[in-house]
Amino acid sequence: MAKLEQFRDPELSLWQSAVDEVVARKQAGAQAQEAGGAQAVTRPDPGHSMVKLAAQHAKRVQDAGLNSEVAPVPPAPAKATEGIGEVVEYCASLARNYAVAKFKGDDEAAQRYHEQLTTQFTVCDPGWVDTAVKYAEFLASRKQVPYRVYQNIGDYVIDGKLPAKARVALVGDWGTGQVEAKRVLAQIARKNPDVVVHLGDIYYSATDFEVQNYFFNIWAGLLDVKRIPTFTLSGNHDMFGGGAPFYKLLDQLGQPASYFCLRNQNWQFIALDTGLNDRVPNGSVPTFLQDTEVAWLKDKLDNRQGRRSVLLSHHQLFAAYEDICGKAVNERLNQQLAPLLPNVDIWFWGHEHNLVIYEKYMGVLARCVGHGAFPVTPPEIPAQPKFPEVPVKNIKLDLDEDGTFYTHGYVLMDLDGASAKITYYQDTDEDEPQYTETL
């Protein structure tokens, strides 16, 4: 497994998406030519020189606080063989600055950067010119997110697709397009679920290229989406590209909106859209729900007619190992939802790339299941909770065979009347669950 780098910032994520698409298309073309036909697009290895050093450049831009601004360009290397790091940093700077200047309407500066990229004496790989154009295209194409507001309070309720005896599979932060994601979904498929729900995030920024190649094509290739209802939630990365590709995906899946209520006679699974208001990250303001969506949720809980309620979202209400704008609790989200939470039986979320089984806290039984595919190394998860006041069960992910990354996993919820058995699996053992509980 290669380490995928991510940034919780739309401009930097789109920059990664631009580099990734240029490299992926080039590799797919070369593979197709070699194979004598069409070749499926696969995500480039994060160790690829352009991908890896583009992430390093993004980190430097972030550290300098220039996420949406042009950044200083280092001196031009004397020749292409001078050192790949220096060459790529120079070329990456020119490519990114061209797109930012173009987006801001500074055509003179954009032309200058473009000339430096394309002059006959340049040391830059032509891929950086393609990246500059692609990144400028991404920045210009972002429009208002096509969020769907219900016309009637009863909209987006899905009946008839959740059997009385049903197996519901949940997986979070799965949209990496990597081999490990495919392995997890293949295991889920072998478990014969009746419904599959993804809790959000297609990396890096859910461009149309990423949504189709790193999510839908893999998803539909491993799951019978015509027979098995499948859904996906809105994560922050899903909105970084403007949201239009995400809503195209919803239509492909037959999903009515970014929030919905899937129900049978005894249960209802209520999915929320917490990604919409995290598309422009602010270090001091956590995400929240639209007021109309809160009213819609209240209606579903007030009129549940004896059904048990499962809440689904991408973002967490509270966290033990990560902070939410410096705190353990998303206070704004809690203000919106606290009066409704006594009517919720359990809440599953992702966002944090970890498995965390919480004891009941703030009146909520919650589970973080964001370990679907994103690669995480031991230093990224503290050995002890950052917020010890948030109680957790001592159930932790194992390391893979190499001891480099934590395992990935998913959840199965087997409904039988008003009861449910919940099993948590790691991808290293699809036969024996890591943890089991009943509701």
C-alpha positions in Angstrom: 0.0 0.0 0.0 1.3 3.5 -0.9 0.7 6.5 1.4 -2.0 8.7 -0.1 -1.6 12.3 1.1 -4.6 14.5 1.7 -5.3 18.1 2.5 -8.5 19.4 4.0 -8.5 22.3 1.7 -10.3 22.7 -1.7 -7.6 24.5 -3.6 -4.8 22.2 -2.5 -7.0 19.1 -3.1 -7.9 20.3 -6.6 -4.3 20.8 -7.3 -3.7 17.2 -6.3 -6.6 16.1 -8.5 -5.1 18.0 -11.5 -1.8 16.3 -11.2 -3.4 12.9 -10.6 -5.6 13.1 -13.6 -2.8 14.2 -15.9 -0.6 11.3 -14.7 -3.5 8.7 -14.8 -4.5 9.6 -18.3 -0.9 9.4 -19.5 -0.4 6.0 -17.9 -3.7 4.7 -19.2 -2.8 5.8 -22.7 0.6 4.1 -22.5 -0.9 0.9 -21.1 -3.6 0.9 -23.8 -1.1 1.4 -26.5 1.0 -1.4 -25.1 -1.9 -3.8 -24.7 -3.3 -2.8 -28.2 -6.7 -1.6 -26.9 -8.6 0.3 -24.2 -7.2 0.2 -20.7 -9.0 0.8 -17.5 -7.9 4.0 -15.6 -6.2 3.3 -12.3 -5.1 5.7 -9.7 -1.4 6.5 -10.0 1.0 5.3 -7.3 1.4 8.1 -4.8 5.1 7.4 -5.1 5.1 8.6 -8.7 7.5 11.6 -8.9 4.9 14.1 -10.1 2.2 13.0 -7.6 4.6 12.7 -4.7 6.4 16.0 -5.2 3.1 17.8 -6.0 1.9 16.8 -2.5 5.1 18.1 -1.1 4.7 21.4 -3.0 1.1 21.6 -1.6 2.4 21.2 1.9 4.9 24.0 1.4 2.1 26.2 0.0 -0.1 25.4 3.0 2.7 26.0 5.5 3.2 29.4 3.9 -0.5 30.2 4.1 -0.8 30.7 0.4 -3.5 28.1 -0.3 -5.3 30.3 -2.8 -2.5 32.6 -3.8 0.5 32.5 -6.1 3.7 31.3 -4.3 7.3 32.3 -4.7 9.0 30.4 -7.6 12.4 28.9 -6.7 15.3 29.6 -9.1 15.2 27.7 -12.3 17.5 24.7 -12.3 20.3 24.9 -14.8 19.4 21.6 -16.4 16.9 18.9 -16.0 19.4 16.5 -14.4 20.2 19.0 -11.6 18.0 17.2 -9.1 14.5 15.9 -9.5 13.3 17.6 -6.3 14.5 21.0 -7.4 13.2 20.6 -10.9 9.8 19.4 -9.9 9.4 22.1 -7.2 10.2 24.7 -9.9 7.9 23.2 -12.4 5.1 22.6 -9.9 5.3 26.2 -8.7 5.0 27.6 -12.3 2.1 25.3 -13.1 0.2 26.1 -9.9 0.9 29.8 -10.2 -0.3 29.9 -13.8 -3.7 28.4 -12.8 -4.1 30.7 -9.8 -3.2 33.8 -11.8 -5.5 32.8 -14.6 -8.4 32.2 -12.1 -7.8 35.6 -10.5 -7.8 37.3 -13.9 -4.2 38.3 -13.9 -3.6 37.4 -17.5 -0.2 39.1 -17.6 1.2 37.0 -14.8 -0.5 33.9 -16.1 1.2 34.4 -19.5 4.6 34.9 -17.8 4.3 31.6 -15.9 3.1 29.8 -19.0 6.0 31.0 -21.0 8.4 29.8 -18.3 6.8 26.4 -18.4 6.8 26.1 -22.2 9.9 27.9 -23.4 12.3 25.7 -25.5 14.9 25.9 -22.8 12.6 24.6 -20.1 13.5 21.7 -17.8 9.9 21.0 -17.1 8.1 17.8 -18.2 5.2 18.6 -20.5 3.0 17.0 -17.9 3.3 20.2 -15.9 1.9 22.2 -18.7 -1.1 19.9 -18.9 -1.4 20.1 -15.1 -1.4 23.9 -15.2 -4.3 23.9 -17.8 -6.2 21.2 -15.9 -5.9 23.0 -12.5 -7.0 26.3 -14.1 -10.0 24.4 -15.5 -10.9 23.0 -12.1 -10.7 26.4 -10.4 -12.9 28.0 -13.0 -15.5 25.3 -13.1 -16.5 25.4 -9.5 -20.0 26.8 -9.2 -22.6 26.9 -6.4 -23.1 23.4 -5.0 -26.4 22.0 -6.5 -27.7 21.1 -3.1 -31.3 19.8 -3.3 -33.9 21.2 -0.9 -37.1 19.2 -0.6 -40.3 20.6 -1.9 -42.4 18.7 0.7 -41.2 17.6 4.1 -41.9 14.0 3.2 -39.5 14.0 0.2 -36.4 11.8 0.1 -38.1 9.0 2.0 -37.2 5.6 0.4 -39.6 2.8 1.1 -39.6 -0.7 -0.4 -35.9 -1.1 -0.7 -35.0 -2.2 2.9 -36.4 -5.8 3.5 -37.8 -6.7 7.0 -34.8 -9.0 7.3 -32.0 -7.0 5.9 -28.2 -6.9 5.8 -26.9 -3.3 5.6 -23.2 -2.7 4.9 -21.5 0.5 5.9 -18.1 1.7 4.8 -16.5 5.1 5.3 -13.9 7.2 3.5 -13.6 4.5 0.9 -13.1 6.6 -2.4 -9.4 6.2 -2.8 -9.4 4.1 -5.9 -6.6 2.0 -4.5 -6.2 -1.7 -4.4 -7.1 -1.8 -0.7 -10.5 -0.1 -1.5 -11.2 -2.7 -4.1 -10.4 -5.5 -1.6 -12.7 -4.0 1.0 -15.6 -3.7 -1.4 -15.1 -7.2 -2.8 -15.3 -8.5 0.8 -18.6 -6.6 1.3 -20.0 -8.0 -1.9 -19.2 -11.5 -0.8 -21.2 -10.9 2.4 -24.4 -10.5 0.2 -25.7 -7.2 1.6 -29.2 -6.0 0.8 -28.1 -2.3 1.0 -24.6 -0.7 0.9 -24.0 2.8 2.2 -20.8 4.8 1.7 -20.3 7.5 4.4 -18.5 9.9 2.1 -15.2 11.2 0.7 -13.9 10.5 -2.8 -10.3 11.7 -3.0 -8.8 14.1 -3.7 -11.7 16.5 -4.5 -14.4 14.4 -6.2 -13.7 15.7 -9.7 -15.7 14.0 -12.4 -12.7 12.0 -13.4 -12.2 10.8 -9.8 -15.8 10.1 -9.1 -16.2 8.0 -12.3 -12.8 6.2 -12.2 -12.1 5.9 -8.5 -15.7 5.4 -7.2 -18.5 4.5 -9.7 -16.6 2.2 -12.1 -15.2 0.2 -9.2 -18.4 0.3 -7.1 -20.6 -0.8 -10.0 -18.0 -3.4 -11.1 -18.0 -5.1 -7.7 -21.6 -4.6 -6.6 -24.8 -5.3 -8.6 -26.1 -1.8 -8.3 -29.2 -2.6 -10.3 -30.2 -5.2 -7.8 -28.6 -3.9 -4.5 -29.6 -0.3 -3.5 -26.4 1.6 -2.9 -26.0 5.1 -1.5 -23.2 7.6 -0.8 -23.1 10.5 1.6 -21.5 14.0 1.2 -18.1 14.3 2.7 -15.9 17.4 2.7 -13.7 16.1 -0.2 -16.8 15.4 -2.2 -17.6 19.2 -2.2 -14.1 20.4 -2.9 -14.6 20.1 -6.7 -17.9 22.1 -6.6 -20.2 19.2 -6.0 -21.6 18.8 -9.5 -19.8 15.4 -10.1 -21.1 14.2 -6.7 -24.7 15.0 -7.7 -24.1 13.3 -11.1 -23.1 10.2 -9.1 -26.3 10.4 -7.0 -28.3 10.2 -10.1 -26.3 7.3 -11.4 -27.0 5.5 -8.1 -30.7 6.4 -8.2 -30.3 8.4 -4.9 -32.7 11.4 -4.6 -30.5 13.8 -2.7 -27.5 14.1 -0.4 -29.7 13.3 2.6 -32.4 10.6 2.7 -34.4 8.3 4.9 -34.3 4.6 4.0 -36.9 2.6 6.0 -38.8 -0.5 6.6 -41.5 -1.3 9.2 -39.1 -1.5 12.1 -36.0 0.6 11.2 -35.1 3.9 9.5 -31.6 4.9 8.3 -31.4 8.6 8.1 -28.5 10.0 6.2 -27.4 13.6 6.7 -25.3 16.0 4.6 -22.5 17.4 6.7 -20.2 17.9 3.7 -22.0 20.9 2.2 -20.8 23.3 4.9 -17.3 22.0 5.2 -16.4 22.7 1.5 -14.6 25.9 2.6 -12.7 24.9 5.7 -12.4 27.4 8.5 -10.2 26.4 11.5 -12.6 28.0 14.0 -16.0 27.1 12.5 -17.1 23.4 12.4 -19.5 22.1 9.8 -23.3 22.2 10.4 -26.6 21.3 8.7 -28.9 23.5 6.7 -31.9 24.6 8.8 -34.2 23.0 6.2 -32.4 19.7 6.7 -32.7 19.9 10.5 -36.5 20.5 10.1 -36.6 17.5 7.7 -34.7 15.3 10.2 -37.0 16.4 13.0 -40.0 15.3 11.0 -38.5 11.8 10.4 -37.8 11.3 14.1 -41.0 12.8 15.3 -43.0 10.6 12.9 -40.9 7.5 13.2 -44.0 5.4 14.2 -42.2 3.1 16.5 -39.2 2.6 14.1 -35.7 2.4 15.6 -33.5 5.1 14.1 -29.9 4.9 12.8 -28.2 8.2 12.0 -25.6 8.3 9.2 -23.2 11.2 8.4 -19.7 11.9 7.2 -18.6 14.2 10.0 -18.6 13.4 13.7 -20.5 15.0 16.5 -17.6 14.4 18.9 -14.1 12.9 18.8 -11.7 11.3 21.2 -8.5 11.1 19.0 -9.0 14.1 16.7 -10.1 17.6 17.4 -13.0 19.5 15.9 -11.7 23.0 15.4 -9.7 22.5 18.6 -12.5 21.0 20.7 -13.8 17.5 21.4 -17.4 18.4 20.3 -18.9 20.1 17.3 -20.9 22.5 19.4 -22.7 24.1 16.5 -23.9 20.7 15.2 -24.8 19.7 18.8 -27.0 22.9 19.2 -28.9 21.9 16.1 -29.4 18.2 16.9 -29.3 17.9 20.7 -33.1 18.0 21.1 -33.5 15.2 18.6 -30.8 12.8 19.6 -32.8 11.0 22.4 -34.8 9.5 19.5 -31.7 8.1 17.8 -30.6 4.5 18.6 -27.1 4.7 17.1 -25.1 7.1 14.9 -22.4 6.0 12.5 -19.9 8.5 11.0 -16.6 8.7 9.2 -14.2 11.6 8.4 -11.7 10.4 11.0 -9.8 7.5 9.3 -10.1 5.3 12.3 -12.4 2.8 14.0 -13.6 4.1 17.3 -16.3 2.4 19.4 -17.6 5.0 21.8 -19.3 4.4 25.1 -22.5 6.4 25.2 -21.6 10.1 25.4 -23.8 13.1 25.4 -26.7 10.7 25.3 -25.5 9.3 22.0 -24.3 5.8 21.1 -21.8 6.6 18.3 -19.4 4.7 16.1 -16.6 6.2 13.9 -16.1 3.9 10.9 -13.9 6.0 8.7 -11.3 3.2 8.1 -12.7 2.0 4.8 -9.7 2.5 2.6 -7.6 5.6 3.4 -4.0 4.6 4.4 -3.1 5.5 7.9 0.3 5.0 9.7 0.7 4.5 13.5 2.1 8.1 14.1 -1.1 9.5 12.8 -3.3 8.1 15.5 -2.4 9.0 19.1 -1.8 6.0 21.4 -4.1 7.7 24.0 -7.2 9.8 23.3 -6.6 13.5 22.9 -9.8 14.1 24.7 -10.0 11.4 27.5 -13.3 12.8 28.7 -14.9 11.2 25.6 -15.2 7.5 26.6 -14.1 4.8 24.2 -14.0 1.0 24.3 -10.5 -0.6 24.0 -11.0 -1.9 20.4 -8.3 -0.8 18.0 -7.3 -1.6 14.5 -4.5 -4.0 13.9 -1.5 -3.3 11.7 -1.1 -4.9 8.3 1.3 -7.7 7.6 4.2 -5.3 7.0 3.4 -3.3 10.2 3.3 -0.1 8.1 -0.4 0.8 7.9 -3.5 0.1 9.9 -6.0 -2.3 8.5 -9.2 -1.2 6.8 -12.7 -2.3 7.5 -16.5 -2.1 7.2 -19.6 -2.8 9.2 -22.6 -5.1 8.7 -25.9 -4.5 10.4 -28.3 -7.5 10.2 -31.8 -6.5 10.9 -34.4 -9.0 12.2 -37.6 -7.3 13.2 -36.8 -4.7 15.8 -33.5 -6.2 16.8 -30.1 -5.8 15.0 -26.7 -7.5 15.2 -23.8 -5.3 14.2 -20.4 -6.8 13.2 -17.2 -5.0 12.5 -14.7 -6.6 10.1 -11.1 -5.9 9.3 -10.0 -6.5 5.7 -7.3 -8.9 6.9 -9.9 -11.4 8.2 -13.3 -11.5 6.5 -14.4 -14.5 8.4 -14.0 -13.5 12.0 -15.4 -10.1 13.1 -13.3 -7.8 15.2 -16.2 -6.8 17.3 -19.9 -7.7 17.6 -22.8 -6.0 19.4 -26.6 -6.1 19.4 -29.2 -3.4 19.5 
